[in-house]
Amino acid sequence: MINYREILRLKKQGFSNTRVAVSCGSSRNTVAKIWKLAEEKKIGWPIPDKVTNKAIHEMLYPEAVTKEGRKMPNFEYIFNELAKPGVTLTLLWAEYCEQCVQEHILPYQHTQFNEKYKAYALSQKATLRINRKPGEIMEVDWVGNTFPVYDEMLGESLAAYLFVACLPCSLYSYVEAFPDMKSIHWIAAHVHAYQFFGGVTRIIVPDNLKTGVLKNTSNELVLNRSYQEMAEYYGTAIIPARPVHPRDKPNAENTVQTVETWILAALRNRKFFSFSELNNAIKEKLQEFNAKPFQKKKGSRQIGMLPVKWTMKNNK
């Protein structure tokens, strides 16, 4: 088989087609064709060790039928379709099987189909994007540290608790301070977040705090009555993170840590004498936070929010 990995590695280092052809034992035209296809399909170097030459061949020639007589899935099409709401690998595999039946070609089994797509995703350093659809999920949490609000009459400080909501697809975030974490403020925080985002997500992923979740086991989920009624009113589903599983809502967890730096720490030298005054300052910092460019990828939370399409609820 052609040594696709070595061809891509050497071409990435800037060697000519002739030098690469001599080194890899392939023709110059073959090297040129492989490099062109790799650029078109955005398959660059480095490629993870798990991605074999056979897997790379399947990525470059998705329309090919293998020696076993099976049709190769179109991985680029699958990757783009997974970004659409409600689309899963299982659905795409079923559609792929229907296409194979029409063409009288054997399809790959579900497990093989998934493995081959994951190899493609790894080659592009791409996430599968199954759980990060635009407008689908809102992760929510309270910031662990509080912020002081001073009462001029009493001459003492009150603790302000910060609510954080995050949209996983764009990482666009909302932050608001409240005098406590009781149910009335927990519900109000969600409503204000929806107003800020301009719509309602299909799913809410909270932690297992008692103001929202009374019981969460493998066999039973019991929500706070007010929280359940809010979900029914807005037509959304509440799916709490599993106990001791912060990765079930990683974006909210990460946003909480970032908020502590970019909002709490940034306001540490200022004194606030009312919650409205504090929240006005938070709004200013939140705007800066959402507009701040990402460090490891292009764009920002604000830019990522622009293409999101919402399922709106009238008068809610």
C-alpha positions in Angstrom: 0.0 0.0 0.0 1.0 3.6 -0.6 2.7 5.2 2.4 0.3 8.0 2.8 1.5 9.0 6.2 5.1 9.5 5.0 4.0 11.4 1.9 2.0 13.8 4.0 4.8 14.2 6.5 7.5 14.9 3.9 5.2 17.3 1.9 4.4 19.2 5.1 8.2 19.7 5.5 8.4 21.3 2.1 10.0 18.6 0.0 9.3 18.5 -3.7 7.1 15.9 -5.3 10.1 14.3 -6.9 12.1 14.0 -3.6 9.0 12.6 -1.8 8.3 10.1 -4.7 11.9 8.7 -4.5 11.8 8.5 -0.7 8.4 6.7 -0.6 8.7 4.5 -3.7 5.7 6.2 -5.5 5.4 8.1 -8.7 5.6 11.9 -8.7 2.1 12.1 -10.1 0.8 9.9 -7.3 2.4 12.2 -4.7 1.0 15.3 -6.3 -2.5 13.8 -6.5 -2.4 12.6 -2.8 -1.2 16.0 -1.6 -3.9 17.8 -3.6 -6.6 15.5 -2.2 -5.3 16.0 1.3 -5.5 19.8 1.0 -9.0 19.6 -0.5 -10.2 17.4 2.3 -8.2 19.4 4.9 -6.2 16.4 6.1 -3.0 17.9 7.4 0.1 16.8 9.3 0.6 15.8 12.1 -1.8 12.9 12.0 -2.4 10.8 15.2 -0.6 7.4 15.3 -4.0 5.6 15.5 -4.8 6.7 11.9 -3.3 4.1 9.6 -2.4 4.3 5.9 -5.6 2.3 5.2 -7.7 4.9 7.1 -6.1 7.8 5.2 -6.8 6.0 1.9 -10.4 5.7 2.9 -10.5 9.5 3.7 -9.0 10.5 0.4 -11.2 8.2 -1.6 -14.5 8.0 0.2 -16.4 7.0 -2.9 -14.3 3.9 -3.4 -15.5 0.4 -2.9 -13.1 -1.7 -0.7 -11.7 -5.0 -1.7 -14.3 -6.6 0.6 -16.9 -5.1 -1.7 -18.1 -2.5 0.9 -18.9 1.1 0.1 -16.8 3.7 1.9 -18.8 6.3 3.8 -18.4 10.0 2.8 -16.7 11.3 5.9 -16.7 14.9 5.0 -20.5 14.7 4.4 -20.9 13.0 7.8 -18.9 15.6 9.6 -21.0 18.4 8.2 -24.3 16.7 8.8 -23.4 16.1 12.5 -23.4 19.8 13.0 -27.1 19.9 12.3 -29.7 19.7 15.2 -30.9 16.1 15.9 -28.4 14.4 13.6 -26.5 11.5 15.1 -24.0 8.9 13.8 -26.7 6.2 14.1 -29.0 8.1 11.8 -26.3 8.7 9.3 -25.3 5.0 9.4 -28.9 4.1 8.7 -29.0 6.4 5.7 -25.7 5.1 4.5 -27.1 1.5 4.7 -30.1 2.6 2.6 -27.8 4.1 0.0 -25.8 0.8 -0.1 -28.9 -1.2 -0.7 -30.0 1.0 -3.6 -26.5 0.6 -5.1 -26.3 -3.2 -4.4 -23.2 -2.7 -2.3 -22.4 -4.1 1.1 -22.4 -1.5 3.9 -20.1 -1.5 6.9 -21.5 -2.6 10.2 -22.4 0.1 12.8 -19.3 -0.4 14.9 -17.0 -0.3 11.8 -18.8 2.8 10.5 -18.2 4.6 13.8 -14.6 3.6 14.1 -13.8 4.8 10.6 -15.5 8.1 11.2 -13.7 8.7 14.5 -10.4 8.1 12.6 -11.4 10.7 10.1 -12.3 13.2 12.9 -8.9 12.5 14.7 -7.0 13.2 11.5 -8.6 16.7 11.3 -8.3 17.2 15.1 -12.1 17.6 15.0 -14.6 16.9 17.7 -17.6 14.7 16.9 -19.9 17.6 17.8 -22.7 15.3 18.8 -23.5 17.1 22.1 -22.8 20.6 21.0 -25.6 21.6 18.6 -26.4 25.3 18.3 -29.3 26.3 20.6 -29.6 22.8 22.1 -28.1 23.0 25.6 -27.6 25.6 28.3 -25.3 24.6 31.1 -25.8 26.4 34.4 -24.0 26.6 37.7 -23.2 28.9 40.7 -19.7 30.4 41.1 -18.1 28.9 44.2 -16.6 32.2 45.5 -18.9 35.1 46.6 -18.5 38.8 46.1 -19.2 41.5 48.8 -21.9 44.0 48.5 -21.8 46.7 51.2 -24.9 47.9 53.1 -24.3 51.6 54.0 -27.1 51.5 56.7 -25.9 48.5 58.5 -22.2 49.1 57.9 -21.6 45.5 56.9 -21.1 43.4 53.8 -23.5 40.9 52.2 -22.4 38.0 50.1 -23.3 38.1 46.4 -23.7 34.7 44.6 -22.9 34.6 40.9 -25.0 32.6 38.5 -23.4 31.4 35.3 -25.1 30.1 32.1 -23.1 28.9 29.1 -24.0 27.7 25.6 -21.6 24.8 24.7 -21.6 25.4 21.0 -20.4 29.0 21.1 -19.4 29.2 24.7 -21.4 32.4 24.9 -22.0 33.1 28.6 -24.3 35.0 31.0 -23.5 36.1 34.5 -25.7 37.7 37.2 -25.3 38.3 41.0 -28.0 37.4 43.5 -28.2 37.7 47.3 -28.7 34.0 47.8 -29.0 30.7 45.9 -32.7 30.0 46.9 -35.2 28.7 44.4 -36.8 32.1 43.6 -33.4 33.5 42.4 -32.4 30.2 40.7 -35.6 30.4 38.6 -35.1 34.2 38.0 -31.6 33.6 36.8 -32.7 31.1 34.2 -35.4 33.5 32.9 -32.9 36.3 32.7 -30.4 34.1 30.9 -33.1 33.2 28.3 -33.8 36.9 27.8 -30.1 37.6 27.4 -29.5 34.8 24.9 -32.7 35.7 23.0 -34.3 32.2 23.1 -34.9 28.9 24.9 -32.6 25.9 24.6 -34.0 22.4 24.3 -32.1 21.1 27.3 -30.8 22.6 30.6 -27.9 20.9 32.3 -27.6 22.0 36.0 -25.7 20.6 38.9 -27.4 18.6 41.6 -28.0 21.5 44.0 -31.2 21.1 46.1 -32.9 24.3 44.8 -33.1 22.5 41.4 -32.7 18.7 41.9 -34.1 16.9 44.9 -32.9 13.4 43.9 -30.8 12.1 41.0 -29.9 8.4 40.9 -29.6 5.9 38.1 -33.2 4.9 38.7 -34.9 8.1 39.7 -34.8 11.8 39.0 -36.9 14.2 41.2 -36.8 17.9 40.4 -37.8 20.8 42.6 -41.4 21.6 41.8 -40.8 25.2 40.8 -38.0 24.1 38.6 -40.1 21.5 36.9 -42.9 24.0 36.3 -40.5 26.4 34.8 -39.2 23.7 32.4 -42.8 22.8 31.4 -43.7 26.5 30.8 -40.7 27.0 28.5 -41.0 23.6 26.8 -37.4 22.6 27.8 -36.0 19.4 29.4 -33.8 19.4 32.5 -31.1 16.8 32.4 -28.9 17.2 35.5 -25.2 16.3 35.5 -24.5 12.9 37.2 -23.3 13.3 40.8 -19.5 13.6 40.9 -19.3 13.9 37.1 -18.3 17.5 36.3 -17.5 16.5 32.7 -21.2 16.2 32.1 -21.2 20.1 32.0 -17.6 20.9 31.3 -18.3 24.2 29.6 -20.1 25.6 32.7 -17.3 24.3 34.9 -14.6 26.0 32.8 -16.7 29.2 32.4 -17.0 29.4 36.2 -13.3 29.4 36.6 -12.8 31.9 33.8 -15.5 34.2 35.3 -13.7 34.2 38.6 -10.7 35.7 36.8 -12.2 38.0 34.2 -15.1 39.3 36.3 -14.7 38.7 40.0 -10.9 39.4 40.1 -11.3 42.3 37.7 -13.8 44.0 40.1 -11.9 43.1 43.3 -10.8 46.7 43.9 -14.2 48.3 43.6 -16.9 48.6 46.2 -20.6 48.1 45.5 -23.5 49.3 47.6 -26.3 47.5 45.8 -26.9 44.5 43.7 -28.1 46.6 40.8 -24.8 48.5 40.9 -22.8 45.3 41.0 -24.8 43.7 38.1 -24.3 46.8 36.0 -20.5 46.4 36.4 -20.9 42.7 35.7 -22.7 43.5 32.4 -19.8 45.6 31.3 -17.2 42.9 32.1 -19.4 40.3 30.6 -19.5 42.1 27.3 -15.7 42.3 27.3 -15.6 38.6 28.3 -17.8 37.4 25.4 -16.0 39.6 22.9 -12.5 38.6 24.0 -10.8 36.5 21.2 -10.1 32.9 22.0 -6.5 31.9 22.5 -6.3 28.6 20.7 -8.9 29.1 17.9 -10.3 31.9 15.8 -13.2 34.1 16.8 -14.8 34.8 20.2 -17.9 33.8 22.2 -19.7 36.8 20.7 -18.8 35.8 17.1 -19.7 32.2 17.7 -23.1 33.2 18.9 -24.1 35.0 15.6 -25.1 32.0 13.5 -27.1 30.3 16.2 -30.8 29.8 15.4 -33.2 29.6 18.3 -36.5 27.8 18.9 -38.3 30.8 20.3 -41.3 30.7 22.7 -43.8 33.4 22.0 -44.5 35.8 25.0 -42.2 33.9 27.3 
